[in-house]
Amino acid sequence: MLRSTCSGPKATMEGTLMDAPSKEFALAGSLEELKIKGRLVVHGGHRPILVIYDRGRVFALDNRCPHMGFPLERGSVEDGILTCHWHHARFDLESGCTFDLWADDVPICPVEVRNGDVWVKTTFTHADPAAHWQQRLANGLAHDLGLVIAKAMHGQLAAGVAQAEIVRQVALFGAQNRDGWGVGLTILTALANLLPVLPEEEAYLALFHGARRVAADCDGEAPRRERAPLGSRPDPAALKRWLRRWTNVRHREAAERTLLTAIAAGFSPAELADALFAAETERAFADTGHSLDFINKAFECLDLVGWQHAAALLPTVVGQMVAARGAEESTAWRQPVDLVALCEESTSELADLFAAGRGSRDWSGHAALAQELLGDDPARIADALKEAIRAGAAPADLGQSLAYAAALRVARFGNANEHADWETAHHVFTYANAVHQMLTRIGTANIDTHVTAVRGVLHGAMALYLARYLNVPPARIPGDGGEQLDDLPADPETIGAALLDAFDRQRQVDLAARLVARHLTLGHSPQALIATLAHAVLREDAGFHAYQMLEAGVRQFGAWGDTDEGRHILIAVARYLAAHSPTERASLQTADIARRLMRGGELHQEAGSS
Ligand code: FES
């Protein structure tokens, strides 16, 4: 773990002969006055500065406690230690370094004593702000300090550090300081995927949420142990076979070394996706879909931070993949219908079906296939998939239909279900989205070798079938059939405000759906609606699934565009989010405190003047 550090200019000894202060310096007062009063406050342009006389020396530091901004002038000094009188954080007076990591270090500034007067520099700068805040982020992540992480995020963005570079820092920290890919890295990647559609303020929040969840994941965990690729370079087919073999027998080290060998051998992202997807689908709907979702997110993370980090990031998914529990071990997949056997039987036909469908590449039956996938006969569902392949549907087409069908499960989720059932619907949707993304990545260049991965569609279809009870009776989807919803506001700003207001109250599921439908059926900007949904998530202490739902929904909306299907998908997102809002919003408060401290100005003015 990294050591908390702080640095800055040293306080000046009384009477030191110095050059004349520059324009950046402000007169704090005479040294005699400071000696009598013990402390003075200079109201610099950016923030108040506290000047302290202690045992023959003069010190100057930010008067706002780095924890929550309480005026440090109201604190006490003893034995070179400044104590804040709000939550009693303690600081080394000379360096500003804190003894209480949760409070963060207090910035100090140069002070000069000349001709009996005390001058302080009114700006707080770092020689290399990007490097300074990168180090602070590393410290915050290492010690799981939300406030430090938030300030470092703000500082890096203000210093012009690229968002992808910040994601890279956090992702590599997460990969190195935890023995396996986790929830935090999944959230980080999901939010990083959304950055292009977020306004600047929301980007700060998104990066903060992602980083704090990675830090929380790593807190107290053993760091990851590196493994090495094999010394040989077996042919790609052998490596793919071996990966499946090691997954079957749950041999983690062997699977990791095989994957590292494939990376070292220069496998393309598509080939790596094919190999991992084939291995992962050795078990059906493993870990209720999380295993595949994590794998897909690791690939997306590499898209964001650069594939040169593949050896550091990709093997982190192997541990969960080989350990995951497959649905074939559950009764529901075996009785009364053996769904696993049905999937295996259908898989054995895939190569011939894709061969038959080759040449008919203008298949466009995505929506119709999705309706068939929502049926209540698993054999007919499998047949519908097979018929689509025969008619020319590519693997990614099947994934898109599956994801849309799964979104409809959420959009039609009946309010009579138990609350926990939302997660059943959610699992299928995010799994289906991952299947779609992975099959898109794999592509069709070598379809004969990729049919194994298409098992993921069959598994997803059976999971969707088993969740059919969630739509009995189905919730009605607003906006269908030209429904106008004229009882709702019409302008987009008022709709957005009403939507956020709905998320402010519990169980406003149907109202949220109607507002989304209203917005889209009036032809308002989908991007504005997505920004509102993102804001609704980012202001909450959202659960892991809420981030997944939002990102998968936005991704699937991108596949369908502003169509009826696209509207259904965003309604699904809004209904899920409405069922899980509001929360305490503690993280938002931390982010807001950090933002205010970083921007300057006074906090706690009332407390300071009382
Ligand atoms: S310890 Fe100073 S504001 Fe909390």
Residues whose N, C-alpha, C, O or C-beta is under 5 A from the ligand:
A	BS01	FES	C65 H67 M68 G69 F70 C84 W86 H87 H88 A89
